[in-house]
Amino acid sequence: MFTLLQSRLGRFRILAFLEGVSFLTILFVTMPLKYLYQNPEPNKIVGLVHGLLFLLYLIELFQVKVELEWKLKKTFLAALASVIPFGTFWAEKYLYLKTDEDDVKNQN
């Protein structure tokens, strides 16, 4: 966990995970509470947190793109992943970890 905090990509991966969890929480917990049980309060709170995480995700994505010189396609896929349920978890495996592996190979 602490090694993730040492790099911009690592911090981005943590943020992506949190953004993905908050999105799923809205979809599968707070939205049913709001519409099935007429309880909108959890949706307001989690929605606010998710909105903040989403904005931070996009800002950090741009910074990762610049620092790691990601191509437009990879950046677009990472941005798209944030608006698709389970997308950031897919991106972890197919976009972010691949970058980590490439970085390790380039250091050797």
C-alpha positions as CSV (number, residue, x, y, z in Angstrom):
1,M,0.0,0.0,0.0
2,F,2.8,2.4,0.9
3,T,4.6,1.8,-2.3
4,L,1.4,3.0,-4.2
5,L,1.7,6.3,-2.4
6,Q,5.2,6.9,-3.7
7,S,4.3,7.4,-7.3
8,R,1.7,9.6,-9.1
9,L,0.3,6.4,-10.9
10,G,0.0,4.7,-7.5
11,R,-1.9,7.5,-6.0
12,F,-4.1,7.6,-9.1
13,R,-4.8,3.9,-8.8
14,I,-5.9,4.4,-5.2
15,L,-8.1,7.3,-6.2
16,A,-9.6,5.3,-9.1
17,F,-10.5,2.5,-6.7
18,L,-12.2,4.9,-4.3
19,E,-14.1,6.6,-7.2
20,G,-15.2,3.2,-8.4
21,V,-16.4,2.1,-5.0
22,S,-18.3,5.3,-4.5
23,F,-20.0,4.9,-7.9
24,L,-21.1,1.4,-7.1
25,T,-22.3,2.5,-3.7
26,I,-24.5,5.1,-5.4
27,L,-25.8,2.6,-7.9
28,F,-26.5,-0.4,-5.6
29,V,-27.0,1.1,-2.2
30,T,-28.1,4.7,-2.1
31,M,-30.2,4.8,-5.3
32,P,-32.4,1.9,-4.1
33,L,-32.7,3.6,-0.7
34,K,-33.8,6.8,-2.4
35,Y,-36.3,5.3,-4.9
36,L,-37.5,2.2,-3.1
37,Y,-37.6,3.4,0.4
38,Q,-38.0,7.2,-0.1
39,N,-34.8,7.9,1.8
40,P,-32.7,10.4,-0.2
41,E,-30.2,11.4,2.6
42,P,-27.6,8.7,2.0
43,N,-27.7,9.5,-1.8
44,K,-27.0,13.2,-1.1
45,I,-24.0,12.4,1.1
46,V,-22.5,9.6,-1.0
47,G,-23.3,11.6,-4.2
48,L,-21.3,14.6,-2.8
49,V,-18.3,12.4,-2.0
50,H,-18.5,10.6,-5.3
51,G,-18.7,13.9,-7.2
52,L,-15.5,15.1,-5.4
53,L,-13.7,11.9,-6.1
54,F,-14.8,12.0,-9.8
55,L,-13.4,15.5,-10.2
56,L,-10.2,14.5,-8.4
57,Y,-10.0,11.5,-10.7
58,L,-10.2,13.6,-13.8
59,I,-7.6,16.1,-12.6
60,E,-5.2,13.3,-11.5
61,L,-5.8,11.5,-14.8
62,F,-4.6,14.6,-16.7
63,Q,-1.5,14.8,-14.5
64,V,-0.7,11.1,-15.0
65,K,-1.2,11.5,-18.8
66,V,1.3,14.3,-18.9
67,E,3.8,12.7,-16.5
68,L,3.8,9.2,-18.0
69,E,3.1,10.5,-21.6
70,W,0.0,8.4,-22.1
71,K,-1.4,8.3,-25.5
72,L,-4.8,9.9,-26.2
73,K,-6.4,6.5,-26.6
74,K,-5.3,5.3,-23.2
75,T,-6.3,8.5,-21.5
76,F,-9.7,8.4,-23.2
77,L,-10.2,4.8,-22.0
78,A,-9.2,5.8,-18.4
79,A,-11.7,8.7,-18.5
80,L,-14.4,6.4,-20.0
81,A,-13.8,3.9,-17.2
82,S,-14.9,6.4,-14.6
83,V,-18.4,6.6,-16.0
84,I,-19.0,2.9,-16.6
85,P,-20.0,0.7,-13.6
86,F,-17.0,-1.4,-12.7
87,G,-14.9,0.5,-15.2
88,T,-12.2,1.6,-12.9
89,F,-11.7,-2.0,-11.8
90,W,-11.3,-3.1,-15.4
91,A,-8.9,-0.2,-16.0
92,E,-6.8,-1.2,-13.0
93,K,-6.1,-4.5,-14.7
94,Y,-5.8,-3.5,-18.3
95,L,-4.5,0.1,-18.1
96,Y,-2.9,1.0,-14.8
97,L,-1.1,-2.3,-14.0
98,K,0.2,-2.6,-17.5
99,T,1.8,0.9,-17.1
100,D,3.4,-0.3,-13.8
101,E,4.8,-3.4,-15.5
102,D,6.1,-1.3,-18.4
103,D,7.8,1.1,-15.9
104,V,9.5,-1.8,-14.1
105,K,10.8,-3.2,-17.4
106,N,12.1,0.2,-18.4
107,Q,14.1,0.6,-15.1
108,N,16.0,-2.7,-15.7
